[in-house]
Amino acid sequence: MQLRELRRFLAVVEFGSLNKAAAHLKVSQPSMTKDIRALEERLGFSLFNRTARGVRLTTFGESVLQRAQLIEAEIRRLEGDALALRNVSMGEVHVGVVPGFLQSQVLPQATLNLMRRARRLSVDYRFGTRASLIKPLLSGALDFVIVGIEEDDFADELVSAPLVLDRNAIVVRAGHPILERGGAVVRRLAEHPWLVLSECTPLERTLRSLLRSAGTPFGHHVVRTDSFHFFRSTLTASDCIGLARLDVTRLEKDAGHIVELPLDDARPADLLGSHMIGIVHRRNTALSAASQALIREITTLTEQALGRPAVAA
């Protein structure tokens, strides 16, 4: 099996057409067709169903795609490591990060520190939710991610190292009407629209149940989003009550733009919940030298910011 065949297979998947893939790679269409057929003969299965509009992966082709993406990612890292050996301190890193304290306070300085030490460095950051980052991590598009550590279907395929403890929070803009009144906060949550970060939908369900039990079921507007920028802009411009991770709102809270609502003493002890944010990478893939160096910078700066070891945060 030739690497050229796998790369041409990936190009056909990306463009959905042999002709478009050939044009992108600047090769002839017969040459592209020949390599795809050769790959299918080696594997003993058809990889594509041909249609009038192009091609679609077969069931076997879907399985091959996952392997081919990992092989391509490993080849890219091998080429990067070889280049790093020829040119001291050169490397390429692809990282996924959830919004929050690490993104805004730790990553910029960690990146700058590494840039000062490296002769040439390429770092690609992708920001999103845990759900949106795990898939590209598993496919090899990302080297490691900084996300919530969870026991889920991918636990056996991933290795995690904790950095900082986080929890959910109920927040409003400074000057929100709910802050002007005394009494039980929980009952008054039903009086305003809710703005919910997608990672906090379990908290939304818990609060709805709590309000029903208190005789004040929630029946207001609710907006859900996986974008913190949208969340922050909407929260500070409205009377919405926000359900978010505390770490995501840390800077705005410290600056006085956002206020965390203190809940009643009678609330369930685990109402808000807590979870660990950490570094996650694939179990069966060795991290490149550049990735390991960046992780060391992130861990060190996190410990300095917290004033204690990151693992014990």
C-alpha positions as CSV (number, residue, x, y, z in Angstrom):
1,M,0.0,0.0,0.0
2,Q,1.4,3.4,-1.0
3,L,1.0,6.6,1.0
4,R,0.1,8.4,-2.3
5,E,-2.9,6.2,-2.7
6,L,-4.1,7.0,0.8
7,R,-3.6,10.7,0.3
8,R,-5.5,10.6,-3.0
9,F,-8.3,8.6,-1.3
10,L,-8.5,11.4,1.4
11,A,-8.7,14.0,-1.3
12,V,-11.6,12.3,-3.0
13,V,-13.4,12.1,0.3
14,E,-12.8,15.8,0.9
15,F,-14.0,17.0,-2.5
16,G,-16.6,14.3,-3.1
17,S,-15.5,13.9,-6.7
18,L,-12.5,12.2,-8.5
19,N,-12.3,15.1,-11.0
20,K,-12.3,17.8,-8.3
21,A,-9.7,15.9,-6.2
22,A,-7.5,15.4,-9.2
23,A,-7.7,19.1,-10.0
24,H,-6.8,20.0,-6.4
25,L,-3.8,17.7,-6.4
26,K,-2.9,18.8,-9.9
27,V,-2.9,15.3,-11.3
28,S,-4.8,13.7,-14.2
29,Q,-8.2,12.2,-13.6
30,P,-7.1,8.8,-15.1
31,S,-4.1,8.8,-12.7
32,M,-6.4,9.5,-9.7
33,T,-8.8,6.8,-10.8
34,K,-6.0,4.3,-11.2
35,D,-4.7,4.9,-7.7
36,I,-8.2,4.6,-6.1
37,R,-8.8,1.3,-8.0
38,A,-5.4,0.0,-6.9
39,L,-6.2,0.8,-3.3
40,E,-9.6,-1.0,-3.6
41,E,-7.9,-4.0,-5.1
42,R,-5.3,-4.1,-2.3
43,L,-8.0,-3.9,0.4
44,G,-10.5,-6.2,-1.5
45,F,-13.5,-3.9,-1.1
46,S,-15.0,-1.0,-2.9
47,L,-14.4,2.3,-1.2
48,F,-16.9,4.5,-3.1
49,N,-20.3,4.3,-4.6
50,R,-20.2,6.2,-7.9
51,T,-23.2,8.5,-8.5
52,A,-24.1,11.1,-11.1
53,R,-23.1,13.8,-8.6
54,G,-19.8,12.3,-7.6
55,V,-18.9,9.6,-5.2
56,R,-20.0,8.5,-1.7
57,L,-18.1,6.3,0.8
58,T,-19.2,2.7,1.2
59,T,-19.6,1.3,4.7
60,F,-16.1,-0.2,4.4
61,G,-14.9,3.1,3.0
62,E,-16.1,4.9,6.2
63,S,-13.9,2.5,8.2
64,V,-10.9,3.0,6.0
65,L,-11.3,6.8,6.3
66,Q,-10.8,6.7,10.1
67,R,-7.6,4.7,9.7
68,A,-6.4,6.8,6.8
69,Q,-6.8,10.1,8.7
70,L,-4.8,8.7,11.6
71,I,-2.0,7.5,9.2
72,E,-1.9,10.9,7.5
73,A,-1.7,12.7,10.9
74,E,1.1,10.4,12.0
75,I,3.0,10.9,8.7
76,R,2.6,14.7,9.2
77,R,4.0,14.5,12.7
78,L,6.9,12.2,11.6
79,E,7.8,14.8,8.9
80,G,7.6,17.6,11.5
81,D,9.8,15.7,14.0
82,A,12.3,14.9,11.3
83,L,12.4,18.6,10.4
84,A,12.8,19.5,14.0
85,L,15.8,17.3,14.3
86,R,17.4,19.0,11.3
87,N,16.4,22.5,12.5
88,V,16.7,22.6,16.3
89,S,13.5,23.5,18.2
90,M,11.3,23.5,15.1
91,G,7.8,21.9,15.5
92,E,4.1,21.9,14.7
93,V,1.3,21.6,17.2
94,H,-2.5,21.3,16.8
95,V,-4.4,22.0,20.0
96,G,-8.1,22.1,20.9
97,V,-9.3,24.3,23.8
98,V,-12.5,25.0,25.6
99,P,-13.1,28.7,26.5
100,G,-12.1,29.9,30.0
101,F,-9.2,30.8,32.3
102,L,-6.7,28.6,30.5
103,Q,-7.5,30.1,27.1
104,S,-7.4,33.7,28.1
105,Q,-4.6,33.7,30.8
106,V,-2.4,30.7,30.3
107,L,-2.3,29.8,26.6
108,P,-1.1,33.2,25.3
109,Q,1.9,33.3,27.7
110,A,2.7,29.6,27.2
111,T,2.7,30.1,23.5
112,L,5.0,33.2,23.7
113,N,7.4,31.4,26.0
114,L,7.7,28.5,23.6
115,M,8.2,30.9,20.6
116,R,11.1,32.5,22.4
117,R,12.8,29.1,22.8
118,A,12.0,27.7,19.4
119,R,13.7,28.6,16.1
120,R,10.5,28.2,14.3
121,L,7.2,27.0,15.6
122,S,3.8,26.4,14.1
123,V,0.9,26.3,16.6
124,D,-2.7,25.8,15.5
125,Y,-5.4,26.5,18.1
126,R,-9.0,25.4,17.7
127,F,-11.6,26.6,20.3
128,G,-14.9,25.0,21.0
129,T,-16.8,22.7,23.3
130,R,-15.6,19.3,24.5
131,A,-18.0,17.6,22.1
132,S,-16.7,19.5,19.1
133,L,-13.0,18.8,19.9
134,I,-13.0,15.1,20.8
135,K,-13.8,13.9,17.3
136,P,-10.9,15.8,15.6
137,L,-8.6,14.6,18.4
138,L,-9.6,10.9,17.8
139,S,-9.1,11.4,14.0
140,G,-5.6,12.8,14.5
141,A,-6.4,16.4,13.4
142,L,-5.6,17.6,16.9
143,D,-2.5,16.5,18.9
144,F,-4.1,17.2,22.3
145,V,-7.0,19.1,23.8
146,I,-7.7,21.0,27.0
147,V,-11.3,20.0,28.0
148,G,-13.4,18.6,30.8
149,I,-12.2,15.2,31.8
150,E,-15.1,12.8,31.7
151,E,-15.7,9.0,31.8
152,D,-17.4,8.5,28.5
153,D,-17.3,6.1,25.5
154,F,-13.8,7.3,24.5
155,A,-12.2,6.8,27.9
156,D,-10.3,3.7,26.8
157,E,-8.8,5.6,23.8
158,L,-7.7,8.7,25.6
159,V,-5.2,9.7,28.3
160,S,-6.0,12.6,30.7
161,A,-3.9,14.8,33.0
162,P,-5.9,17.2,35.3
163,L,-5.1,20.9,35.4
164,V,-7.8,22.9,37.2
165,L,-11.1,22.1,39.0
166,D,-14.1,23.9,37.6
167,R,-17.8,24.0,38.5
168,N,-21.1,25.3,37.0
169,A,-22.4,28.7,38.0
170,I,-25.6,30.8,37.7
171,V,-24.6,34.3,36.6
172,V,-26.2,37.6,35.6
173,R,-25.0,40.9,34.4
174,A,-24.0,43.6,37.0
175,G,-27.1,45.6,37.8
176,H,-29.6,42.8,37.0
177,P,-33.0,43.3,38.6
178,I,-32.7,40.0,40.5
179,L,-29.9,41.4,42.5
180,E,-32.1,44.3,43.9
181,R,-34.4,42.0,45.8
182,G,-33.9,39.9,48.8
183,G,-35.4,36.5,49.6
184,A,-34.9,33.1,48.0
185,V,-33.0,33.2,44.7
186,V,-34.1,29.8,43.4
187,R,-37.8,30.8,43.2
188,R,-36.9,34.0,41.3
189,L,-35.0,32.1,38.6
190,A,-38.3,31.4,36.9
191,E,-39.0,35.2,36.4
192,H,-36.3,35.8,33.7
193,P,-35.2,34.2,30.4
194,W,-32.3,31.7,30.6
195,L,-29.2,31.7,28.6
196,V,-27.5,28.3,28.7
197,L,-24.1,27.2,27.5
198,S,-24.5,23.8,25.8
199,E,-22.2,22.1,28.4
200,C,-24.5,23.2,31.2
201,T,-27.8,21.5,29.9
202,P,-27.6,19.1,32.9
203,L,-27.7,22.1,35.2
204,E,-30.7,23.4,33.3
205,R,-32.6,20.1,33.8
206,T,-31.7,20.1,37.5
207,L,-33.0,23.7,38.0
208,R,-36.2,23.0,36.1
209,S,-36.8,20.1,38.4
210,L,-36.0,22.2,41.5
211,L,-38.4,24.9,40.4
212,R,-41.2,22.4,39.8
213,S,-40.7,21.0,43.3
214,A,-40.9,24.6,44.7
215,G,-44.2,25.2,42.9
216,T,-42.7,27.8,40.4
217,P,-42.1,25.8,37.2
218,F,-40.0,27.6,34.6
219,G,-42.0,28.8,31.6
220,H,-39.9,31.6,30.2
221,H,-37.7,31.9,27.1
222,V,-34.5,29.8,26.9
223,V,-31.6,30.3,24.5
224,R,-28.9,27.6,24.3
225,T,-25.5,28.1,22.6
226,D,-22.0,26.6,22.3
227,S,-20.4,30.0,21.7
228,F,-19.1,31.8,24.8
229,H,-18.8,35.0,22.8
230,F,-22.5,34.9,22.0
231,F,-23.2,34.0,25.6
232,R,-21.2,36.9,27.1
233,S,-22.6,39.5,24.7
234,T,-26.2,38.4,25.2
235,L,-25.8,38.1,29.0
236,T,-24.3,41.5,29.5
237,A,-26.9,43.2,27.2
238,S,-30.0,41.6,28.7
239,D,-31.8,40.4,31.8
240,C,-31.2,36.8,31.0
241,I,-30.0,34.4,33.7
242,G,-26.9,32.6,32.5
243,L,-26.0,28.9,33.2
244,A,-22.3,28.5,32.5
245,R,-19.0,27.0,33.7
246,L,-17.5,29.3,36.3
247,D,-14.1,29.1,34.6
248,V,-15.7,30.5,31.4
249,T,-17.0,33.6,33.3
250,R,-14.0,34.1,35.5
251,L,-12.5,37.2,33.8
252,E,-15.8,39.0,33.5
253,K,-16.7,38.1,37.1
254,D,-13.4,39.4,38.4
255,A,-13.9,42.6,36.4
256,G,-17.3,43.1,37.9
257,H,-19.2,42.8,34.7
258,I,-20.9,39.5,35.7
259,V,-22.2,38.5,39.1
260,E,-22.6,34.9,40.3
261,L,-26.0,34.3,42.1
262,P,-25.7,32.9,45.6
263,L,-28.2,30.1,45.9
264,D,-30.2,29.3,49.0
265,D,-28.6,27.2,51.7
266,A,-31.3,24.6,51.2
267,R,-30.1,23.8,47.7
268,P,-28.9,20.2,47.0
269,A,-25.1,20.0,47.8
270,D,-24.3,18.8,44.2
271,L,-26.7,21.2,42.4
272,L,-23.9,23.1,40.6
273,G,-21.6,20.1,40.2
274,S,-17.9,20.2,39.6
275,H,-15.5,18.7,37.0
276,M,-11.8,18.7,36.2
277,I,-10.4,20.6,33.2
278,G,-7.3,18.8,31.9
279,I,-5.0,17.9,29.0
280,V,-6.3,14.9,26.9
281,H,-4.5,13.1,24.1
282,R,-4.8,9.7,22.3
283,R,-3.5,6.7,24.2
284,N,-1.7,5.0,21.3
285,T,-0.1,8.1,19.8
286,A,3.2,9.5,21.0
287,L,3.2,13.3,21.5
288,S,5.7,15.3,19.4
289,A,8.5,17.1,21.1
290,A,6.8,20.4,20.4
291,S,3.5,19.2,21.9
292,Q,5.3,18.0,25.1
293,A,7.1,21.3,25.4
294,L,3.9,23.3,25.1
295,I,2.2,21.0,27.7
296,R,5.0,21.7,30.1
297,E,4.6,25.4,29.6
298,I,0.8,25.2,30.1
299,T,1.2,23.1,33.3
300,T,3.8,25.4,34.8
301,L,1.9,28.6,34.1
302,T,-1.3,27.0,35.5
303,E,0.4,26.1,38.7
304,Q,1.8,29.7,39.0
305,A,-1.6,31.2,38.4
306,L,-3.3,29.0,40.9
307,G,-0.5,29.2,43.5
308,R,-0.4,25.4,43.8
309,P,0.2,22.3,41.7
310,A,-2.2,22.1,38.8
311,V,-2.9,18.4,39.4
312,A,-4.1,19.2,42.9
313,A,-6.2,22.2,41.9
